[in-house]
Amino acid sequence: MKKENKQTAVWSAVLRGLIVIIGAFITAYGLEAVLIPNNVSDGGVTGLSIVGSKVFGLPLGLLIGVLNIPFVYLGYKQIGKSFAIYSVIGIASLAVGTVVMHHITPIVEGDTLLVTVVGGIIIGLGMGLALRNGGALDGIDMLAVLLSRKLPFGTSDLILFLNVFVFIVVSTVFGLQGAILSGIAYFIASKVIHIVEEGLSGAKTFKIITKHPEMMIETIRDRLGRGATYSVVQGGYSNEHFKEITCVINRLEERKMKEIIREIDENAFIMVYEVAEVKGGSFKKKDIH
């Protein structure tokens, strides 16, 4: 049984990696076939890479790979090893994809509204697929998650602030109109990511009722670096008392949390809530490496 579970886990990891790669190539297609030929950029590190490629004449793929290195390290330290691995796979695939598709024929030209809508949808689909499967194609989210623990601002506020800075930089190369169109495309992409990945920013609360509450909390602490609390609840039908676990995580840790719950008690009762913002208390995670 353990051998079968191990094989299943391996195949699941391989499948997730393939989907992250597909998401990266979809994103690369949106950049090279829609946005870049029409002088429209993306947000985040990818947007800065596009500007750098235009200014210095360097390959876009090279800049995407190099500029994301420190953010991947942040992801490794703050979110976990598996997230960092899938992010490396995704970012490397995005870099390769932009090189392979650099001379591809644009599918939309001239119509600024159509460019922003189509480009935003394609990029959002690709990034959403990557995030849904445990990886990221851009380091801006990882930086925002880290800064939200140091500054009195929420993750979503910091993502917006960081991208305002990016689009100011974009305006120096693509002009004010190009920066505005880039911002619109990024906004559309963010909404598509929300649909695909189910939660662009903020935190999530997990409420878990399990037969192994002590083991569950210990594993969450060891593998996610997150604390949790107990509440004693009583079953309405059985009148049996249970320990209900409450744990708040950021959105990038959701898949790992579900894996932990499934490994320890696949019959655990789980409720997941969207949390717009988390402040104070002990939301800061412990070092897991």
Secondary structure, 3 states (H helix, E strand, C coil): CHHHHHHHHHHHHHHHHHHHHHHHHHHHHHHHHHHHHHCCCCCHHHHHHHHHHHHHCCCHHHHHHHHCHHHHHHHHHHCCHHHHHHHHHHHHHHHHHHHHCCCCCCCCCCCHHHHHHHHHHHHHHHHHHHHHCCCCCCCHHHHHHHHHHHCCCCHHHHHHHHHHHHHHHHHHHHHHHHHHHHHHHHHHHHHHHHHHHCCCCCEEEEEEECCCHHHHHHHHHHHHCCCCEEEEEECCCCCCEEEEEEEEEEHHHHHHHHHHHHHHCCCCEEEEEEECCCCCCCCCCCCCC
